[in-house]
Amino acid sequence: MISCDYDNVYSPSDDTYLLIDYFKQKIDEKYFDCINHNEIEYILDLGTGTGIIAIFLQLLKKQYSNFNPIIYASDILEEAIACAKENEEKNQINEEITFIRSDLFISFPESLKNSFNIIIFNPPYLPSSELINQSNNKKKIDYSWNGGLKGYEVLIRFLKHAKNYLSFKKPHIIYCITSSRTDLRELNKIISDLGYVNEIVEKRHIFFEDILLNKLSFKTN
Ligand SMILES: C[S@@+](CC[C@H](N)C(=O)[O-])C[C@H]1O[C@@H](n2cnc3c(N)ncnc32)[C@H](O)[C@@H]1O
């Protein structure tokens, strides 16, 4: 059960469920999308919003005894962290998720570098205008959708730093959402130039756009 009493916090939507539905199909007693549960130590839900994805993963631990990672959830908004903590409690999880309020990785402790086997980011991914991006015109709820002038600037900033937080000793995957409302050819070229291999594993058509679920890994050699 997830609720949201905060106007500034993103309520779960089609993009959220694209991720959760994919995980429901791909997780079983032994594997998380081809990674053996024994190899997964740390998972991060970045831009957690209501906390729905982190809570979904935390609850899976009750279902699968071999699935036992430490779950982190972060967001730039204080209200999102408060909302996610309330939802954690409503789901009878006893402060097991570690929450970090942070603009991407800026406030993460050094100790979390090279740690995460799985990072999930449903980022703000829509293009915006110069006017909105002038800081005095930006509202908190804009963090939910405003990906920058081209729509993918937040995602690129994330990917530039994410590699420092991935575990390279064990398997690692980044799951993130992109939209056909941005220039996907341009975006995919930047993703590849940053050193990631990207596979589109799901796609959904919603009104005027396609939303895509991307599965990325970093080329270590
Ligand atoms: C599309 S919403 C997704 C929320 C939730 N994960 C879900 O799927 O329902 C994007 C989330 O990213 C957060 N966000 C935006 N920019 C961020 C940043 N620079 N650092 C951390 N979180 C950010 C927003 O506050 C918002 O909660």
The ligand as a MOL file (V3000), in Angstrom:
LIG
                    3D

  0  0  0     0  0            999 V3000
M  V30 BEGIN CTAB
M  V30 COUNTS 27 29 0 0 0
M  V30 BEGIN ATOM
M  V30 1 C 9.5630 10.4310 -12.3450 0
M  V30 2 S 9.7810 10.6190 -10.5990 0 CHG=1
M  V30 3 C 9.9500 8.9050 -10.1090 0
M  V30 4 C 9.5260 8.6170 -8.6750 0
M  V30 5 C 9.5030 7.1300 -8.3070 0
M  V30 6 N 10.8000 6.5120 -8.4400 0
M  V30 7 C 8.5190 6.3950 -9.1740 0
M  V30 8 O 8.9590 5.6760 -10.0880 0
M  V30 9 O 7.3100 6.5470 -8.9470 0 CHG=-1
M  V30 10 C 11.4550 11.2550 -10.5020 0
M  V30 11 C 11.9820 11.3740 -9.0860 0
M  V30 12 O 13.3520 11.7890 -9.1350 0
M  V30 13 C 13.5910 12.7990 -8.1760 0
M  V30 14 N 14.7170 13.6070 -8.6620 0
M  V30 15 C 14.7380 14.5150 -9.6490 0
M  V30 16 N 15.9510 15.0410 -9.8090 0
M  V30 17 C 16.7420 14.4430 -8.8820 0
M  V30 18 C 18.1100 14.5650 -8.5230 0
M  V30 19 N 18.9190 15.4390 -9.1550 0
M  V30 20 N 18.5950 13.8030 -7.5190 0
M  V30 21 C 17.7820 12.9300 -6.8550 0
M  V30 22 N 16.4660 12.7760 -7.1420 0
M  V30 23 C 15.9560 13.5120 -8.1450 0
M  V30 24 C 12.2750 13.5660 -8.0990 0
M  V30 25 O 12.1390 14.3200 -6.9110 0
M  V30 26 C 11.2620 12.4200 -8.2370 0
M  V30 27 O 10.9410 11.8690 -6.9850 0
M  V30 END ATOM
M  V30 BEGIN BOND
M  V30 1 1 1 2
M  V30 2 1 2 3
M  V30 3 1 2 10
M  V30 4 1 3 4
M  V30 5 1 4 5
M  V30 6 1 5 6
M  V30 7 1 5 7
M  V30 8 2 7 8
M  V30 9 1 7 9
M  V30 10 1 10 11
M  V30 11 1 11 12
M  V30 12 1 11 26
M  V30 13 1 12 13
M  V30 14 1 13 14
M  V30 15 1 13 24
M  V30 16 1 14 15
M  V30 17 1 14 23
M  V30 18 2 15 16
M  V30 19 1 16 17
M  V30 20 1 17 18
M  V30 21 2 17 23
M  V30 22 1 18 19
M  V30 23 2 18 20
M  V30 24 1 20 21
M  V30 25 2 21 22
M  V30 26 1 22 23
M  V30 27 1 24 25
M  V30 28 1 24 26
M  V30 29 1 26 27
M  V30 END BOND
M  V30 END CTAB
M  END
